[in-house]
């Protein structure tokens, strides 16, 4: 997923896109499934997710839902920011083109004044 985000986003926003991706811990990779528990008997206590059972599965689902929602909000914010940048840059281009036309007219007036 990170590679696809990095391909879409270039420049300084690449760091923001990389922050969106949540990495799994080594412990999560070794477990048979999120919220299943650690070892036989549902784990050794501690957090609800690590204890296993239905509550562990529920907690894992809530956690994944939370990170998905946060990621979607961050991507929407990034999308809106890039759209605002595009509008700003298009306005700058129009302003610069108008400035170029003024300079061309001034140069033309100077050239006609010199020949007259």
Kinemage of the C-alpha trace (Angstrom):
@kinemage 1
@onewidth
@group {chain A} dominant
@subgroup {mainchain}
@vectorlist {calphas} color= white
{ca unk a 1} P 0.000 0.000 0.000
{ca unk a 2} L 2.863 2.384 0.792
{ca unk a 3} L 4.357 1.902 -2.661
{ca unk a 4} L 1.072 2.804 -4.336
{ca unk a 5} L 0.703 5.942 -2.173
{ca unk a 6} L 4.280 6.999 -2.849
{ca unk a 7} L 3.737 6.614 -6.608
{ca unk a 8} L 0.656 8.848 -6.459
{ca unk a 9} L 2.164 11.526 -4.198
{ca unk a 10} L 5.429 13.266 -5.048
{ca unk a 11} L 7.464 15.886 -3.255
{ca unk a 12} L 6.999 16.982 0.376
{ca unk a 13} L 3.580 15.343 0.549
{ca unk a 14} L 5.303 11.941 0.169
{ca unk a 15} L 6.235 12.112 3.860
{ca unk a 16} L 2.595 12.762 4.771
{ca unk a 17} L 1.462 9.819 2.666
{ca unk a 18} L 4.054 7.576 4.300
{ca unk a 19} L 2.701 8.583 7.708
{ca unk a 20} L -0.742 7.374 6.656
{ca unk a 21} L 0.359 3.765 6.457
{ca unk a 22} L 0.163 1.854 9.721
{ca unk a 23} L 2.730 -0.871 10.155
{ca unk a 24} L 2.028 -4.088 11.968
{ca unk a 25} L 4.245 -5.037 14.842
{ca unk a 26} L 6.294 -8.227 14.803
{ca unk a 27} L 3.965 -9.735 17.377
{ca unk a 28} L 0.951 -9.180 15.118
{ca unk a 29} L 2.696 -10.964 12.271
{ca unk a 30} L 3.342 -14.032 14.430
{ca unk a 31} L -0.230 -14.315 15.646
{ca unk a 32} L -2.733 -16.414 13.698
{ca unk a 33} L -5.119 -13.443 13.463
{ca unk a 34} L -5.688 -10.100 15.062
{ca unk a 35} L -7.470 -10.306 18.379
{ca unk a 36} L -7.174 -14.101 18.562
{ca unk a 37} L -4.959 -13.998 21.646
{ca unk a 38} L -1.491 -15.089 22.586
{ca unk a 39} L -0.962 -18.785 23.029
{ca unk a 40} L -3.271 -21.421 24.397
{ca unk a 41} L -6.051 -20.311 26.712
{ca unk a 42} L -6.502 -16.851 25.212
{ca unk a 43} L -3.337 -15.140 26.346
{ca unk a 44} L -1.711 -14.045 29.554
{ca unk a 45} L -3.801 -11.004 30.449
{ca unk a 46} L -2.999 -7.425 29.629
{ca unk a 47} L -4.820 -5.634 26.863
{ca unk a 48} L -8.209 -6.751 25.611
{ca unk a 49} L -6.815 -7.403 22.154
{ca unk a 50} L -3.970 -9.557 23.458
{ca unk a 51} L -6.285 -11.598 25.694
{ca unk a 52} L -8.117 -13.053 22.715
{ca unk a 53} L -11.661 -14.293 22.418
{ca unk a 54} L -14.650 -12.361 21.137
{ca unk a 55} L -13.595 -9.170 22.880
{ca unk a 56} L -10.127 -9.408 21.337
{ca unk a 57} L -11.603 -9.831 17.868
{ca unk a 58} L -14.007 -6.940 18.512
{ca unk a 59} L -11.168 -4.704 19.729
{ca unk a 60} L -9.078 -5.594 16.670
{ca unk a 61} L -12.020 -4.726 14.404
{ca unk a 62} L -12.536 -1.381 16.182
{ca unk a 63} L -8.841 -0.617 15.906
{ca unk a 64} L -8.752 -1.381 12.192
{ca unk a 65} L -11.916 0.677 11.640
{ca unk a 66} L -10.337 3.601 13.500
{ca unk a 67} L -7.133 3.499 11.445
{ca unk a 68} L -9.112 3.169 8.224
{ca unk a 69} L -11.219 6.215 9.159
{ca unk a 70} L -8.124 8.251 10.128
{ca unk a 71} L -6.399 7.276 6.875
{ca unk a 72} L -9.444 8.287 4.825
{ca unk a 73} L -9.612 11.653 6.624
{ca unk a 74} L -5.905 12.271 6.027
{ca unk a 75} L -6.196 11.368 2.350
{ca unk a 76} L -9.216 13.681 1.974
{ca unk a 77} L -7.273 16.494 3.666
{ca unk a 78} L -4.288 15.854 1.377
{ca unk a 79} L -6.583 15.821 -1.681
{ca unk a 80} L -8.192 19.119 -0.656
{ca unk a 81} L -4.772 20.690 -0.036
{ca unk a 82} L -3.477 19.651 -3.475
{ca unk a 83} L -6.672 20.963 -5.118
{ca unk a 84} L -6.178 24.333 -3.359
{ca unk a 85} L -2.558 24.421 -4.551
{ca unk a 86} L -3.689 23.825 -8.145
{ca unk a 87} L -6.181 26.709 -7.988
{ca unk a 88} L -3.534 28.992 -6.461
{ca unk a 89} L -0.947 28.093 -9.106
{ca unk a 90} L -3.456 28.563 -11.943
{ca unk a 91} L -4.195 32.065 -10.598
{ca unk a 92} L -0.477 32.806 -10.499
{ca unk a 93} L -0.098 31.666 -14.112
{ca unk a 94} L -2.927 33.985 -15.215
{ca unk a 95} L -1.377 36.893 -13.295
{ca unk a 96} L 2.034 36.236 -14.850
{ca unk a 97} L 0.569 35.981 -18.354
{ca unk a 98} L -1.156 39.336 -17.831
{ca unk a 99} L 2.142 40.796 -16.605
{ca unk a 100} L 3.917 39.444 -19.706
{ca unk a 101} L 1.351 41.146 -21.952
{ca unk a 102} L 1.898 44.464 -20.140
{ca unk a 103} L 5.662 44.125 -20.585
{ca unk a 104} L 5.274 43.248 -24.289
{ca unk a 105} L 3.084 46.329 -24.824
{ca unk a 106} L 5.602 48.511 -23.003
{ca unk a 107} L 8.458 47.085 -25.099
{ca unk a 108} L 6.474 47.691 -28.288
{ca unk a 109} L 5.729 51.278 -27.219
{ca unk a 110} L 9.424 51.867 -26.488
{ca unk a 111} L 10.422 50.464 -29.869
{ca unk a 112} L 7.913 52.667 -31.713
{ca unk a 113} L 9.037 55.689 -29.693
{ca unk a 114} L 12.705 55.043 -30.584
{ca unk a 115} L 11.965 54.803 -34.324
{ca unk a 116} L 9.776 57.912 -34.381
